[in-house]
Amino acid sequence: MENLNKSQLSVGVSKLREAKTDYDAIVAEERSLTLNHFTAEDAFDIGCQLRNRLREISESPAIVNIALANSQSVIFHAASRSGVLPDNDTWVARKRNTVLRWGVSSWAMNNKYQGDEAGFAAKFTLGARAGEFAIHGGGFPVRVKGVEGVVAVIVVSGLKQNEDHQVVVEALEKALESK
């Protein structure tokens, strides 16, 4: 055990599953992760769980941000480690905007448009506003049973985009198991 360095120990802890890459499968998975309720307490629990999980799987710093959909009020925001940059918050805002406009994860949009940001921007005639949106994984819609639409957006930014997405999937699965 003394031959392993810190990052080998950290990354070796229960890795993430591979994120789905088929648009319809991603959207179906998102719908299956509809919560029974979502309060500030739930956001705190999910946010802390995400921060801790990020620390288990990566030495890289990442941001966890949870904001309400109707007001975009931030109800949870934390860095997983020292070293985050202002750019992380820019990515958070862009991923959140994508979820709020299209109602699906930023990873779903990435896979729907095969990562082609220019094609995506042209399809929706975003023009100069294209920079307000990101089709990179990490932005995830929070849905609640019996409530129409997205109630909040969870964003993780700092890892590979498939990992940013998958860590949220697994956190919501865990939240559903514990309720």
N, C-alpha and C positions, 0 to 999 in steps of 0.2 A: 504494500500500500504506500510506503514512503517513496516509491519510484514514480508515482503519479503526481503531476503538477496540479495546481488549483483548478485550472480550466478543465482538465480531464476529469477531475472529480465532479465538478459542477455540471458539465455537459453530459456526463454519464448517467445522471439521475433521470430516469423515466422520460425519455425523449417524447416529443410530440408525434402524433400520427401524421401521415401525409394528408395535406389538405386536398379536398375534392377539386377537380378541375373542369368538370362538366357544368355548364351554366345551370341547367335544369336541376341537377343533383345538388348544387350549392344552394339554390333558392329553396328547394324542398327541405334541405337540412336546416336552413334558417327558420323556416316556418315551423319545423318540429321543435325548435328551441324557444317557443312561445312560453312566457312565464305566467304564473297564476296571478302575480302582483309585482309591482316594481315601485319601491319607495327609496328615500334617501338612505335608509338603513341597508336595503338590498344593494344599492349602488356601492356603498362603503364596503360591504362584505365581498362583493364581486371584484371591486377594485383592488382590495387588499390581497385577495386570492390571486388575481392576475399579477400583481407586483411580485408576490412571493414566488409564483411559478416562473416568471421571467428570470428571477435571480437563480432559480434552480437550473434552467436550461441554457443560460447564456451569460457570458462575462461582459457582453456589450450592454451599454446603457439604453434604456427604452422608456418611453412615456406611456402611461395609462391615463386616459381621459374619458370621463363619462359626462355627457351633457343631455339635458332635457331637449326633446325635439321642438316643442312649441315655442320655447323662449331661448334655446341654446344656452341656458344657464348651466354652468359647470357645477356638477355636484360631487365629482371626484377627480383629482388630478395628482399624479405622483410619478416620480422617476424611479426606475428600478435600481439604478446605480448612479454614481457620480459620472459626469461626462456628457450629459445631454446638451444639445446645442439649441439655439433659437430655431434652427431649421426644423427640429422635431415638432415644434408647435405649429409651424407653417403646414407641415404634412398632416398634422391632426386636423386642422381647420379644413384643408382640402378634401381629406377622406370623409370628414363629417358632412361637408356640403354635398358630396356625391351620394351618400346614403340618404340624406334628407330630400334630395331632388328626385332620385329614382327609386327609393324605397327598398333597395336591396344592398347587400354589402359591396364595398369597393372591390373586393376580390371577385365577386360575381361579375361586376362590370369589366374587370380586367380580363376575365376568361371569355366573356361574351364578345369582346372586341380584340381578343388575342394580344392584349397589351399595346395595341396601336392607338396611342394618344392622339395623333394627328387625325386619324380616321374617326375616332370617337368625337373629337372636337368638331370636325366637319359635319358629321351625322346630325349633331344637335345645334349646328350653327352657333357655336359658343364664341367664336371670334376672339376679341380681346379678353373675354371672361374665361377662356379655357384654363388659365392658371389658377382659377378658383376651385377647380375640381381635380381629383386624382383618382385614376383607376388602378390603384395599387392596393394590395391587401392590407387589412387592418381596421377599416371602418365597418362596423357591424350594427344592424338595426336591432333595437330591443322592442319586442312586441309583447303585449299582455292580452290574455284571453278575454274576450268580450269588449275589447277596445279597438276601435278602427284605426289603422295606420301605425306608424312608428311612434313610440312614446319617448324613446331616448336613443342615443347613439353611443356605443362603446368604441373607442379608437385606441389601438396600440400602434406605436411608431418607434422603430429603431432596429428591428431585426429584418431578416429577409421577408418580403411581403407575404409569402405563403405561411411563414411562421407567425407573423403579426396576426393573420387571420385565424390560423388554427388554434392559437393559444386562447383566443376569445371563444371559439367553438367549444373547446374542452372546459373552459371555466363555466360557460352556461350549462353544459351538460351536468357538471358537478352541482351547480346551483339547483337545477331541477331535481336531481337525485336527493338532495338534502331537504327538500320542502315537502 
